[in-house]
Amino acid sequence: MAFREAGANVLVVDDEAGIRSVMSDALGAFGYQAGAARNADEAFELVARRRFDLVISDLRLPGVTGLDFVARLRTDADLRRVREAGIAILHKPIQLAHLQGALDEALGARRA
């Protein structure tokens, strides 16, 4: 896909270090540039400094649900660099083949 070739930036937000590490490694193997945050506050700091094409978030984050985090991300005027995107739900443990398919679909839909 063109996004993979261009090294799309993907942010992983999960409070489990192991999940962040595996996801970041998988994203790199798929040809994406990965960023990682352990909570919503850390994610907002990263997004303020760097443009991301897609955000992958756990549904349960410390102090906030993943859906509330995504809603705030979409409406916060300071975070306009995050592209509008749909929501895909992947269940843990995440199957890497499903992850790659969801990423290709989400990023491909943004390209269309």
N, C-alpha and C positions, 0 to 999 in steps of 0.2 A: 504494500500500500504506500501511497505517496507520503502519508504522515510518518510511517515508520522510517522511510528513507530520509525524510527531513528531520527525524529525531524529535518528534513531538514531546513536549514537556508534560509529565504526568505527576501529580502530587498524591502521595499515599498518606492518609491520616488514620492512624490506629494506635491505641495505647499499648499494644503488645509489641515489644521490641522484635521478637522473632518473626511476627507477621510483617512488620515494616521491612525487615531485612530480606525475607524471602520474596516479598512483592517487588522491592527495589531491584534485587538481583534478576528476577524474572523480567521486569520491564527493560532492564539493560540488555538482557539476552534477546528480547523481542525487537530491539533497536530503538527504544524510547529513552529519553532523558528523564531520570526519576529524581523527585524530591520527596522528603519524608518528614512527617510531623507526628508527635505523640499525642497532641491534643488540639482543640480548636484554636486556642490562643497562639500556639506555635505555628499552626497553619496560616492564620491571618498575617502573622509576621512575615512568613515566607512569600505569601501572595503579594504583599505590599512591595516586596523587593524584586520579584521575579514573575514573569508571565507563565501561566500554566494553561495548557490546552484542555486538560481534563483533570478532575479531582476524584479520587477513589477514597471513600470514607467508610469507616466502621459505623454501624448503626448505633452503637453504644460507646460514646466517648465520655471521659470524665467531665461531669458538670453540664453536659448538653447531649441531646440525641443527635445522631448523624443527620437526620432530616432537618432538624432545627439549624444545625451548622450549615448545611447546604442552602437553606432558605436565606440565612443571613448573608452568606457568601454572594448570593445572587442579587441581594438588594442593597448591600453596603456600597455607597457611592465611591468609597476609596478603593474598592476592589474590582473596578471595571475591567481589569485586564484578564479576568477569568471569563472564558467564553461561555455563553449559554449552552447548556447540554441537557439531554434527557437523563433519566435515572435508570440504572440497571441494578438489579439486586443479585448478588452472588452469595451463595451460602458457604460458610466455613465448615470444614476445611475447603479452601478454594482449589478447584482443579485448574491447573495452569492452562489447559486447552480451552476451558470455558473463559478464563480471564482474557486470553489472547483474542478469542472470538468477540467478547464484549467490548474490548478496546477497539478492535478493528471496526466494529459496527458503530460505536459511539463517535469515534473520530471520523469515520467515513461519512456518517450522517452530517457531521458539521461541515464537511468538505462539499457535500452535494448542494 
